[in-house]
Amino acid sequence: MRHRSLLILTTAITAGALTLSACGSRDDSSDGGGDSGKTTVVIGVDAPLTGSLSALGQGIKNSADLAAKTANKNNEVDGVTFKIEALDDQAVPASGQQNATKLAGNDEVLGVVGPLNSGVAQSMQGVLAKQDLAQVSPANTNPALSQGDNWAKGDLKRPFKSYFRTATTDVIQGRFAAQYYYKDAKKKKVFVIDDKQTYGAGLASIFAQEFKRLGGKVVGTDHLTVKETDFSSIADKVKNSGADSVYFGGQYPEGGLLSDQVKGAGAEIPLMGGDGIYDPEFIKASGTKNDGDLATSVGYPVEELDSAKAFIKDYEAAGYKDPYAAYGGYSYDAAWSIIQAVKKVVEDNDGKLPEDSRAKVTEALSGVSFDGVTGKVAFDKYGDTTNKQLTVYEVKGNAWEAVKSETFKD
């Protein structure tokens, strides 16, 4: 969804109204939910709105939109009307970078929700950081985005102070998955496959390291290519390896087909993956039953959280065409964190946005703390969420069913 840009007023705003000298605009129109005399603040959204991952991307966009509408309805920030500008990255880094440039060039944008993919985030971070434009991802899990490329060596350095996320990292998710596979599912010989992408390869590596540390054996590894559909050669390798399980680092379009073909090759063993496969489309992508396949996902099941009841009710009432999907709650919380940061900046500046609004919003995000849809929302010194809750889901029939939820502890 794209909203038309609003003209930035260069004349003084009358006394008593919220003023804005560098970012945002006075909204004198009645369309798009804007209130006359209020300053418009835009929250950018970057996600795959078309293509194979659009089921997740649309949920991200809609949930951020719901947060903006809720803030307007409740007059969360006195004198401010929030809108979103959603751009489609199609899960392609180059598109994400172009979107980041466009959002950074719009003075009304004071924060960005997204993206879905860690690889896309890598292409966006520097562009947004140069403009002091905060970004809060509801889905990125690669540790390097917040802790630097040498995180695995214990050398943690935050690359960009403007980057935050409401989803926990693969350091947590990969280890959590390995512990469940080895300790709970009693798997001892796993075949590890990834899609060669930033998210998938990173997650698979962390999983494999923890699985071996626990005493399990990685009996084989391989890689597949995104958007390909024939994984028969990999499936044969899995069958011949004697593996009692598969771990896949990647997304649901390839994951569902891979599970199907591994079983079709005669290896009646479960496939496990991360939050990238936790979607109904994973089940639909397979032509055979996926019963027993597993996925981890950040947080607890939204449907089981008391804190999410209002979100679920409001989302349904809003009539969005697509479901909020795996990252809906985290997207709402990401947008709400930006809204709370804007609120802090306005309150600290006598009811108006300062000239350096973007820098001030980024600074305020570091101190944001509130009870969100997904639980307590706050960020550590790296911009990572302090919420380390995760859940294991299992395919039973034609649906994912939660089988274990816990707060991860080292």
Secondary structure, DSSP 8 states (H G I E B T S, - for coil): ----------S---TTS--BSSS-EEE---GGG--TTEEEEEEEEEE--SSTTHHHHHHHHHHHHHHHHHHHHTT-STTEEEEEEEEE-TT-HHHHHHHHHHHHT-TTEEEEE--S-HHHHHHHHHHHHHTT--EEESS---THHHH-TTGGGT----S-TTEEESS--HHHHHHHHHHIIIIIS---EEEEEE-SSHHHHHHHHHHHHHHHHHT-EEEEEEE--TT----HHHHHHHHHHT-SEEEEES-HHHHHHHHHHHHHTT----EEE-TTT-SHHHHHT-SS--TT-EEEEESS-GGG-GGGHHHHHHHHHHT-SS--TTTHHHHHHHHHHHHHHHHHHHHHTTTSB-TTHHHHHHHHHTT-EEEETTEEEEB-TTS-BS--EEEEEEEETTEEEEEEEEE---
